[in-house]
Amino acid sequence: MGDDTNGLGRLARKTALVTGSTRGIGRTIAEWLGREGANIIVSGRQQEVVEASVTTLREHGITSFGATADLARLDEAHRLAEEVLMRVEQLDILVNNAGMSIRGHFWEVTDAEWEAQVNINFRSPFVLAQHAARHMIKRGVRGRIVNVSTIGVHACHPDAAVYDSAKGAVETMTRNMGYELAPYGISVNCVVPGAIADRPDATETPESWEVARQNIPFGRLGRAEDIAAAVRFFCLPETEFTTGQALIIDGGHISYLHE
């Protein structure tokens, strides 16, 4: 990637890979990191959607390029990491945002559905973090890895046993990686979204969103910006001493009992 053209933000001359960054929370994370000066690698499954997102970021003055991958396949996760590390001089930030959930009773989950959800939500983030860590250690980069979990780890979603379990593994992974990478100056943290209205989810309806809103003490649903702000926090130079943490962003949703 060429010289930074994103101004003099706090992440100037940094390069960030954000998975699942063509829409919703991931797209907003990419924009927020880009506004802080980071060069952005957009990742998604469909080439034309990735290219459109890159174009939009560039129109906002954010240096960006795209890399496609289907993270339901582990070979694609390895390929994505290898392609990115060949194209950039240095990778400073990895945001494992891509995720998906197939809702249904756990006893009806097929092997293929289990594998796809576990690969996207846990195994591919693990693989990408491996590649990023080796790269950062070899080059002496005091990098940042930020994973994305779900409130369902702490208060289960209906019919989402595989998704919630995989994200629970992500939070455990975050603590372990944070411990192992701390001696190298690399921090690993996790953002835990609550009910976020900007998150595409075919299983949600206006009625279910309204129920969620009524149970949030803050009085509104979350926004993609709420999550992007937390990711940015973990990536800033002044927060390097924070590692192995899972930060719940839910407007107080799970902090109280309700009837």
Residue pairs with C-beta under 8 A, 6 or more apart in sequence:
1 15
1 39
1 63
1 65
1 87
1 88
1 89
2 63
4 12
4 13
4 37
4 39
4 63
5 61
5 63
6 12
6 34
6 35
6 36
6 37
6 38
6 39
6 61
6 62
6 63
7 37
7 61
8 37
9 35
9 36
9 37
9 38
10 36
10 37
10 236
10 237
11 33
11 36
11 37
11 38
11 92
11 93
11 235
11 236
12 36
12 37
12 38
13 37
14 37
14 38
14 39
14 92
14 93
14 235
15 38
15 39
15 40
15 41
15 88
15 89
15 90
15 91
15 92
15 93
16 30
16 33
16 38
16 39
16 40
16 41
16 91
16 92
16 93
16 94
16 95
16 235
17 41
17 43
17 67
17 84
17 91
17 93
17 94
17 95
17 128
17 132
18 26
18 29
18 30
18 33
18 40
18 41
18 42
18 43
18 95
18 97
19 26
19 43
19 69
19 71
19 80
19 95
19 96
19 97
19 98
19 124
19 125
19 128
20 26
20 43
20 44
20 71
20 97
20 98
20 99
21 27
21 29
21 30
21 40
21 42
21 43
21 44
21 53
21 95
21 97
22 42
22 44
22 46
22 49
22 50
22 52
22 53
23 44
23 49
23 53
23 200
24 198
24 199
24 200
24 224
25 97
25 148
25 193
25 196
25 198
25 199
25 224
25 227
25 228
26 95
26 97
26 98
27 53
27 224
28 198
28 224
28 225
28 227
28 228
29 95
29 97
29 224
29 227
29 228
29 231
29 232
30 40
30 42
30 53
30 57
30 62
30 64
31 57
31 60
31 62
31 228
32 225
32 228
32 229
32 231
32 232
33 40
33 93
33 95
33 228
33 231
33 232
33 235
34 40
34 57
34 60
34 62
34 63
34 64
35 60
35 62
36 232
36 235
36 236
38 92
38 93
38 235
39 62
39 63
39 64
39 88
40 57
40 62
40 63
40 64
41 64
41 65
41 66
41 67
41 84
41 88
42 50
42 53
42 54
42 57
42 64
42 65
42 66
42 67
43 50
43 66
43 67
43 68
43 69
43 80
43 98
44 50
44 53
44 66
44 68
44 69
44 98
45 68
45 69
45 70
45 71
46 68
47 66
47 68
50 66
50 67
50 68
51 66
53 64
53 66
54 64
54 65
54 66
57 64
58 64
65 87
67 80
67 83
67 84
67 87
69 76
69 77
69 79
69 80
70 76
71 77
71 80
71 98
71 119
71 120
71 124
72 100
72 115
72 116
72 119
72 120
72 124
73 119
74 119
74 123
74 124
74 127
76 124
77 119
77 123
77 124
77 127
77 128
78 127
78 131
80 128
81 127
81 128
81 130
81 131
81 132
82 131
84 91
85 91
85 131
85 135
90 135
90 139
90 141
91 132
91 135
91 136
91 141
91 143
92 136
92 141
92 143
92 144
93 143
93 144
93 145
93 146
93 235
94 128
94 129
94 132
94 143
94 144
94 145
94 146
95 146
95 148
95 231
96 124
96 125
96 128
96 129
96 145
96 146
96 147
96 148
96 170
97 148
98 120
98 124
98 125
99 120
99 121
99 148
99 150
99 163
99 167
100 116
100 117
100 120
100 121
100 163
101 117
101 157
101 160
101 162
101 163
101 201
101 203
102 109
102 113
102 116
102 117
102 162
102 163
103 157
103 158
103 159
103 160
103 203
104 113
104 159
105 159
106 159
106 161
106 162
109 161
109 162
113 162
114 162
117 162
117 163
117 166
118 162
118 166
121 163
121 166
121 167
121 170
122 166
122 167
122 169
122 170
122 173
125 147
125 170
125 173
126 173
129 145
129 147
129 173
129 177
129 188
132 143
132 145
133 145
133 177
133 181
133 186
135 141
136 142
136 143
136 181
136 184
136 186
137 181
137 184
137 186
141 186
142 184
142 185
142 186
142 240
143 186
143 187
144 186
144 187
144 188
144 189
144 234
144 235
144 240
145 177
145 181
145 186
145 187
145 188
145 189
146 188
146 189
146 190
146 191
146 231
146 234
146 235
147 170
147 171
147 173
147 174
147 188
147 189
147 190
147 191
148 170
148 190
148 191
148 192
148 193
148 227
148 231
149 167
149 168
149 170
149 171
149 174
149 190
149 191
149 192
149 193
149 246
150 157
150 163
150 164
150 167
150 192
150 193
151 192
151 193
151 194
151 195
151 248
151 250
151 253
151 254
152 160
152 163
152 164
152 167
153 164
153 167
153 168
153 171
153 192
154 192
154 248
154 254
155 253
155 254
156 164
157 163
157 164
170 190
171 190
171 192
171 246
174 188
174 189
174 190
174 244
174 245
174 246
175 244
175 246
177 188
177 244
178 187
178 188
178 189
178 243
178 244
178 245
179 244
181 187
181 188
181 243
182 243
182 244
185 240
187 234
187 239
187 240
187 241
187 242
187 243
188 243
188 244
189 234
189 242
189 243
189 244
189 245
189 246
189 247
190 245
190 246
190 247
191 227
191 230
191 231
191 234
191 246
191 247
191 249
192 246
192 247
192 248
192 249
192 250
193 199
193 222
193 226
193 227
193 249
193 250
194 216
194 222
194 248
194 249
194 250
194 251
194 253
194 254
195 209
195 212
195 213
195 216
195 221
195 222
195 250
195 251
195 253
196 221
196 222
196 223
196 224
196 226
196 227
197 209
197 221
197 222
197 223
198 222
198 223
198 224
199 224
209 221
212 221
212 253
213 219
213 220
213 221
215 253
215 258
216 250
216 251
216 252
216 253
217 251
217 252
217 253
217 255
217 256
218 251
218 252
219 251
220 251
221 251
222 249
222 250
222 251
226 249
227 249
230 247
230 249
233 239
234 242
234 247
248 254
